[in-house]
Amino acid sequence: MRNTKRYPVEKYNSLWKIYNTVSFWKVMKNFVVIQLARYTPFLAMKNWLYRTFLRMDVGNETAFALMVMPDIMFPEKIRVGKNSIIGYNTTILAHEYLIKEYRIGDVVIGDEVMIGANSTILPGVTIGDHAIVSAGTLVHKDVPPGAFVGGNPMQIIYSKEEMEKRDAKDDF
């Protein structure tokens, strides 16, 4: 199970209780900031918007590509290390609303991580330093440091040790 906190609900599905969970005005502010950041071509400006208005922890030289969609309700639960790349149209979720409960969890993306385009990262997931997530991956569990993962459902393609062997071969 991912590292999320679970909140049971009764009677109606959890999305009907959305504004008991998070302020309408917070969601509106986050929506505007995220839409601005999604379309701006200036990487430093995106990071400034995320840090200043969404309270995301974003490391230096991290690059969010065009159309990245951070969690609109709990962006402050997202932490991205330094010198990482978040690929085009990636979604990073810190919440999930289900029929009988909702869940909230931190998302931690390490240093020098590469996340391919069109990936989705679910709440409560940690992606270790120097990991690579291939394009179109559903990250539904933790990714070990240095691993290369991909697919839906996500699987480890190469471990850190296997990646180091491949890199050593490429050096010659």
N, C-alpha and C positions, 0 to 999 in steps of 0.2 A: 504494500500500500504506500502511496505517496505521502509525504509529510504535510498533511493538511489537518485543519481543525474542522470538525463536523458539527453542524447545527441542524437538529431535526426540526421539521415543520409539520403542522397538522392542517387538515381540511383541504387547503388548496396547494398547488405546486409552489415551490419556493420562490419562483420569479414574481409571483403576486405579492410577495412580502419584500420586494426589492428596496423600497424606501424606508423600511424598518431597519434595513441592513446598512444602507449608505445614504447620505443626504442627496436629495435631488440637485441642490445647487453645486455640490462637489462633482457630481456626474456631469452636469452642464459645463462647468469650468474645465474639467478634464477633457471633455469632448472637444471643446474649442481648441485647447492647447494641443491635443493629439492631432487634430486635423491640420493645424498649422504646421506641426513638425513633420507630418507624413509627406507633405508636399514641398517643404523647403529643401533646396539643394545644398544648404550650408550646414556641414556636419557640426561645427562648433556651436551654431545657433540651436540645432536640435538638442544637443547635450545640455546647453544652457536652459532651454525650455523645460526639459525633463527634470533637471536638478532643481530649478527655481520654483516651478509651478506644480510639478507632480511629486516632488520630494523623492524621486528615484535616485539611487546611488549608482552613478555612472562614472567609470574610471576614465582617466586621461587617454586620449587618442582612440577611444572606442568610436566605431562608426556604425550608425544606424542607416541602412539603405532606404531608398524611396519606399513609401507605403508600409513601413513597419507599423504594427498595431499593438502598442502596449496595453495592458489591462486598463480599462476605462474607469473601473470602480476602485481598485486598490493598487494603483501604480507604485505607491510607496513600498510595496512588498517585493518589488523587483530590484535586484542588485546585479550589475554587470561590471566585471573587472576591467582592467586596463588593456588597451590595444586589442580589443575584440571586434569582430565584425558580425553584425546581425543582418542577414540577407534580405533582399527585396521581398516585401509582402509577408514577412514572418509575423505571426501572432504570438504574443507572450501573455498567458493568462495567469492571474493570481486568485481567481475565483471560478467556481462552477456551480450553477444552479440546477438542481435535479428535482425530481417529483417530490420526494419525501424529506429532502435535506438540501442544504447548500454547504459548500466547503470553501475554505480560504486557506491559502498556503503561500509561503515565501518562494520566490524563484531566484536561484543564485546561479549566475553564469560567471565562470572563472575568468582568469587573465588569459589573453591570447587564444580565445576560442573563436572558431569559425562556424557560423550557422548559415547553412545554405538557404536559398530562396524558397519561399512558400512553405516553410516549416511551421509547426504549431507546437508550442511548449506549454504543457499543462501545469496547473498549480502544484506546489510542493516538490518541485524537481530541482536538483542541483546538477549542473554541468561542470565537470572538473576542468582545471587549467589545461590549456593546450589541446582540448578535445576538438574534434571536427564532427559536425552534424551535417549529413548530406542533404541536398535539396529535397523538399517535399516530405520530410520526416515528421512523424508524430512522436514527440518526446514525452513519453508517458511514465518514465522512470528515470532514476539517476543515471548519469553518464560518467564513467570513471575518468580520471585525469588522463590525458594523452590518447584516449580511445578515438577510433573512427567509427561512427554509428550511422545507420540509415534505415529507412523503410517504414512501413505501416502495417503491423506494429514495429516499433524500433527494435533493431537488433545490433549487437556489436559485430562489426565487420572485421576490424582489426583492433587488437588490444594495444596498449602503449608499447609493450615489448615488440610486438609484430611491426608496429609503425616505425620503431627505432631501427629494426633490421632492414625494412624497406628503404628508409632514408639513408642508411649506411651504404646500401647497394647503389643508390642514385648518386652518391658522392664520387663514384669511380667511373 
